[in-house]
Amino acid sequence: MGVDIGGTFTDIVLETGRAGTAGQFSTKVLTSYGAPEDAILAGMMQVCEAAGCAPDAIDQVIHGTTLATNALIERRGAKTALITTQGFRDVIEMRTESRFEQYDLNLVLPEPLLPRQQRYTLAERVDAHGQVLLPLDPAEVEALADRLIKAGYESIAIGLIHGYANPVHERMIADILAQKMHGVMLSLSSEVSPQMREYERFNTTVANAYIKPQMKSYLGRLKDRFAENGMTGTIFLMHSGGGIISLEDAADFPVRLVESGPAGGAIFAADIASRHGLDKVLSFDMGGTTAKICLIRDGQPKTARVFEVARSYRFKKGSGMPISIPVIDMVEIGAGGGSLAYVDAMNQIRVGPESAGSAPGPACYGRGGVRPAVTDADLVMGKLDPDNFAGGSFALQTQTASDALNTHIGGPLNIDAQMAAFGVAEMVDENMANAARVHAVENGEDLADYTMIAFGGAAPLHAGRICEKLGVERLIIPPSAGVGSAVGFLRAPFGFEATRSVYMRLSDFDGESVKSLFAALEEEARAFVRSCDAHADIISHCRAYMRYVGQGWEIPVPLSPAQISEPRADAYKAAFEAQYANLFGRPVDGMDVEITIWSVNAQTPKMASDTLDALGDQTQAKASGERALFDAGLGTAAQAKIYPRADLTAGQVLDGPAIIVEDETTIIVPASRSAICLADGCIAVTRKGEGA
């Protein structure tokens, strides 16, 4: 069973041993914020009833959640202290010299997660090579422990300067605190994020400590509630890097769960891409609260080592809280079905990042919401059937949506509700299209060469229009698109990436040290995977993060097995220059190269994709009805035919404007496009005359 807790809906997918989609059952339940496990259990009972099985038949639960992210954004964590080296108390407040808004004279930096009075220092010092320059005095640690006990801290973050190079002092502090402060939770930077750059490392360790008590409590409650309801299978968690870890490891390192839901979506899209032989894919995931965009090349989502949460300046890079852990690299913007629309001081329509969530939800939910959301605009434009939303679990109120749009958008701009809805939809679609353009440019990619794979409850409603804006010729909406991230959890491998900062120049390359370092990292990564599955096959991917001497940031350089078993400076330089030229056009002659971070990603092999049957003769699909649909590309309403997705068979085609309906989402086919049902049930939407 895959479980994805989102900002609006909790998605549940159950897979049985039956062949194909006949063995898959899914549902969407409104997220219960006070006790998230309540929505999970309600959804579990629904899918078990649909599948005709009891909860005790479930062997595995794979869970992704936004709870860790939300706790950081909303500052709802435990009372936490930071212990660091004398002189480095204010690192997390000073940040770096980067200004995310270069010319804003009134720039306001985000507040650190911990105020200054909750940050403590000790006299000790280790240099960048791991040599102890100033020994730690245990008596000073014991005295500090007494102060921490008196202050009543629940969780302690320990981050010393150069602790990644030699963790001896961090471990001494942890041992003493564990003896004196019974029950306190400890997070060591040398375990959470053993990498150079103290700001990112300290911030990541503090974030881990801050959410650890809450996440440990939630995961414990979830396990107990499952057991009470007969589900005694093993619980795993999706982590931000796209792999699966055990519940125990997730409780110790909850910061790795940040972005775990979106990571499942990227894995889902990568699986579809591999099945269809697509080497360039733009993954587009739009739910109730946010939209996520990810580039997938050769079946692999793009990854990064640092990402940000809680960006304070309209999701501007650099304005958030950096988390230094392996993560699937994606752009996330506040554009979901629940994103609220308004008219600003310049009489322009704006959408998000504020969301109506599930309580009260968009105005059309009839739960007390009075401000218009994207879902209200979709309903008024005819994209949604008010009587069959979310599988008919509750009805939408069209008049309430129209009233909200008239009051907050139409009135100030002197337009009717339908034009207000059109404006809201165009604004949110342009926001997402622009985010995709920027992300592609930053990675040197041309989106005209890409296929979009869209999923999430709201994505199929908007993907066709976004493809028109981006010039993307082909769009694929897979089966179970409305619960795509939860399905992605079931496709993800068990995996863990171990990293370590050991500085080395190629001019001083030490092959034996490199072999020893990779051996230690591989042992660490494999141990995490073995904790999930003691008998699985494990494959490893190794990388070195390299740069020219004097540069500020590194690029990841994949290394072959031969470069691991017999490391040579010339081979590493050739690999680096090839990767550098691929990104920036050419290498730089005459400069030494340095390696700052080493990485081993161990994981179980991916599940084999089913072989697609050949597509037979094309036939025209039969519509079940029609309704008025405002087509943004035409700028006017038109009659659109309605097709139940369950009735479509391989090879059936239809022309836009059209609406393809299913329980968890709705696919809008614009007037400029045609659609065809593929052999595996995917719907391919292409420009008219282009074919599948």
C-alpha positions, 0 to 999 in steps of 0.5 A, a space after each residue: 500500500 502506498 500512502 501520500 499525505 498532501 496539503 489537501 488530499 491523502 492518497 492511498 493506493 493498494 496493489 494486490 498480486 492480480 495482473 495489471 491495473 485490475 490489481 490496483 485500487 486507490 482513493 483520495 481522502 481529505 487530509 486530517 491535519 490534527 491527526 494525519 493517521 486518521 485519513 490514512 486509516 479511513 483510506 486504507 479501509 476504503 481500498 481494502 473493501 474495494 479489493 475484497 481483502 482485510 488489512 492483515 493481508 497488507 505486507 508492506 506500507 510505503 509512506 511519503 508525507 509533507 508533515 516534516 516540510 509543514 513543521 519547518 514551514 510553520 515553525 511547529 517543532 520541538 524546543 531545540 538547542 544547538 551546540 557548536 564551536 566557540 565563535 560559530 554561534 551565529 552561523 545559521 543567522 549570518 547565512 552566506 553573502 548571497 543576496 537572493 534579491 540583489 537590488 532590494 535595499 529593504 531585503 529581509 532575511 528569513 529568521 533562523 530556526 533557532 533564536 540566539 538564546 537557544 544556541 550554545 558554544 564549547 571551546 574546541 577546534 578541529 581543522 579541515 583535515 580532521 586534526 584536533 587543534 583544541 581538545 574538548 573538555 568533558 567537564 565543560 560539556 557536563 556543565 552545559 548539560 546542566 544548563 540544558 536540563 534546566 532549560 527543558 530542551 526536548 532535542 539537541 543539535 550538535 554541529 561543530 566546525 569541521 565535524 564532518 572531517 573528524 566526528 570525535 568531539 561531536 560523539 563525545 558531546 553526544 555520549 555525555 548528554 545521553 548519560 545526563 539528559 535521559 530521553 533527550 533526542 540528539 542529532 549529530 551533523 557528522 551523521 545527518 549531513 557529513 559535508 563541508 559548508 557549515 551554514 548548510 550543515 548546521 541548518 540541516 542538523 538543526 532542522 533534523 533535531 527540530 522535527 525529530 520528536 514530532 516525527 518520531 511520535 507520529 511514526 510511532 502512533 501510525 505503527 500502533 494505529 495500523 496494528 490496532 486495525 489489523 495491519 501488521 506489515 512492514 512500514 517503510 518511508 520514502 525519502 527525498 532522494 527517491 529511495 525507501 528507508 525503514 521506519 526506524 531510520 526515518 525516525 532518526 533522520 526525519 529531515 530526509 523525509 522533507 520532499 518525500 511526496 514529490 520524490 514519489 511523483 518523480 519516480 512514478 514519471 521515470 517509470 512511465 518514461 522507461 516503459 515508453 522509451 522516452 529519454 527526455 521527460 518533463 514531469 509535472 505534478 500538480 496537487 491541491 497545494 503546490 505544483 512540482 516540475 522535474 527534468 528526467 533524462 534517460 529514465 533518471 530524475 535529476 538530483 541535487 545535494 541541497 534544496 530549500 524549504 519555506 522560501 519567503 520571497 515568492 519561492 525565490 531561490 536563496 530566500 529559504 531554509 537550505 537542507 543539505 541532503 540528497 534530493 530529487 531536483 525539482 521546482 516547486 511553486 505555490 500553484 495547486 487546486 487550492 491556491 487562492 486568487 486575488 487582485 493586487 494593488 496594480 489590478 493584476 490577478 495573482 494566484 498563490 502561494 497561499 492555499 485553502 488546503 482541505 479546511 476550509 478548502 476552495 469556495 466550491 467545497 461548501 466548507 466555509 471557504 469564501 475566497 476563490 481558488 484554482 478549483 473554483 475557476 476550473 469548475 466555472 470554466 466547465 472543466 469539472 463535473 460538480 456531481 462527480 468530483 473525487 469519485 462522487 465523494 462530495 458535490 461541488 457548489 458551482 454558484 458558490 464558486 461563481 460568487 467567490 470569483 465575482 466578489 474577489 476577482 470579477 468585481 474589482 476588474 469589472 468582468 463576469 465570473 467566467 472571464 474571472 475564472 479564465 484570468 485565474 486559470 491563465 495566470 496559474 498556467 503561465 506561472 507554471 509554464 514560466 517555472 518550467 522554462 526557467 528550470 530548463 534554461 538553468 539546466 541547458 535544456 530545450 523543452 521542445 524536445 521533451 515529452 510531458 508526463 502529468 499527474 496529481 489531482 489537478 495536473 491533467 486539468 491544466 497540462 494541455 494548456 501548459 503544453 500549448 504555452 511551452 511548445 511541448 508536442 506530446 503529453 502523457 497522462 498515465 493510469 492512476 494519475 490522480 494518485 501518481 505519487 502514491 503509485 511512485 512509492 510502490 515503484 521506488 527502490 530501497 536506497 540510501 546515499 552516503 556522502 562525505 567531505 574529504 578535500 583533495 586536489 588532483 595534483 595531490 591525488 591519493 588513489 589508496 585513500 580514495 579506495 578506502 573512502 569509497 569502501 567506507 561509504 559503500 559499507 554505510 550506504 549498503 547497511 541502510 539498504 540492508 536494514 530494509 531488506 536483508 537479502 535484496 540485490 544491491 547496486 551502487 552508483 558512485 560520484 565525486 563532486 568536482 570543480 576548478 580550484 577557485 570556483 565556488 560550487 562543484 558539479 557531480 561527476 559519475 564514476 565508473 567501476 574501474 575508476 573506483 577499483 583503480 582510481 587515477 588522477 588522469 581518469 578523474 580529470 577526463 571524466 570531470 572535463 567531459 561533464 564540465 564541457 557538457 554543462 558549460 560548453 568547454 573545459 578550462 585549460 591550465 587549471 587544477 581540479 579539486 574534489 570536495 564531496 564523495 558520494 555512494 548511492 546504494 539501492 535495490 534494482 528497479 522493478 522491471 517495466 512491463 513490455 508494451 503491446 503493439 498499438 492496433 488499428 485506430 478507431 474513434 472513441 464514443 462520447 457519453 455526453 457533452 458540456 460547455 468548456 471554456 477553452 483558454 487557447 480559443 478564448 471562448 466557450 465551446 461544446 466539449 464531448 465527454 469520454 469516461 476513461 474506463 471505456 477507452 481501449 487501446 487505439 481509440 482516438 478523440 479530438 479536442 475540445 474534449 473531457 476525459 473523466 475518471 474518479 481521481 482527476 479529469 483530463 482536458 484535451 484542448 481544441 488544438 490537440 487530439 488524444 489516443 489511448 495507448 496499450 498500457 492505458 496511458 492517454 497521449 495528447 498531441 497536436 492535431 495531425 501529429 499522431 501518438 
